[in-house]
Amino acid sequence: MFLVLGCRSAQLPKDITVYQSKVLTIKQVSPHVYQHVSLLQTNTFGRVECNGIVVVDEGEAIVFDTPANDSSSVELLAFTETQLKAKVKVVVPTHFHADCLGSLAVFHTKGIPSVAHNPTIQLAAANKVTLPQQGFTDRLELKVGRKKVVAHFLGEGHTKDNIVAYFPEEQVLFGGCLIKEMGASKGNLEDANVQAWPQTVTKLKQTYPKTKVLIPGHGQAGGMELSDYTIQLFK
């Protein structure tokens, strides 16, 4: 069983759940941005909620981070097509871990191209997981409908390849696993650069100071207080 609610309102409060099933939750965080939440089973942290976003305009969509498993990605693509009336034109994993590209093959099977930071492709190859198809260096602007969204590498942190995504039209920033939710622990540090992490988040604050909604890789979205919390956590 799943729940689908109306999701086209222009006057929308933050964080409205518009779809929910056993494996996937979708929340609308602004008129053109949706947060998808899927579940990843881990050995260290148990069952973990993993965030990504979908940016939609004029019948087109861009997905940042695949859901953690194939069934969740199938549901996300079906929701985007049937409820949002949008065709996904590209998927962008924000780093090489399974919570970002674990179901990339589902997108490829449906003919949806993928693009990633060049180091993400290199690390995916080294870890023998599905490879993103195209690469970019540091910063990439993507068109979705008549609007733009930016993929940007600001420095190392959770991983050496982690990027963020910014939708300037509505000042929504997807920080991915570079950003922690309020009260979170340091989490998985296996591939982290702990020394660089607070410097990178400081650069994020300086680069996107007008951010109104900041979405972490795991947990609840908020504002720029999440960046301040992350900086303090790793100082």
Summary of the structure (lengths in Angstrom):
residues: 235
radius of gyration: 16.1
end to end distance: 44.3
largest distance: 45.3
contacts: 830
relative contact order: 0.14
helix: 23%
strand: 34%
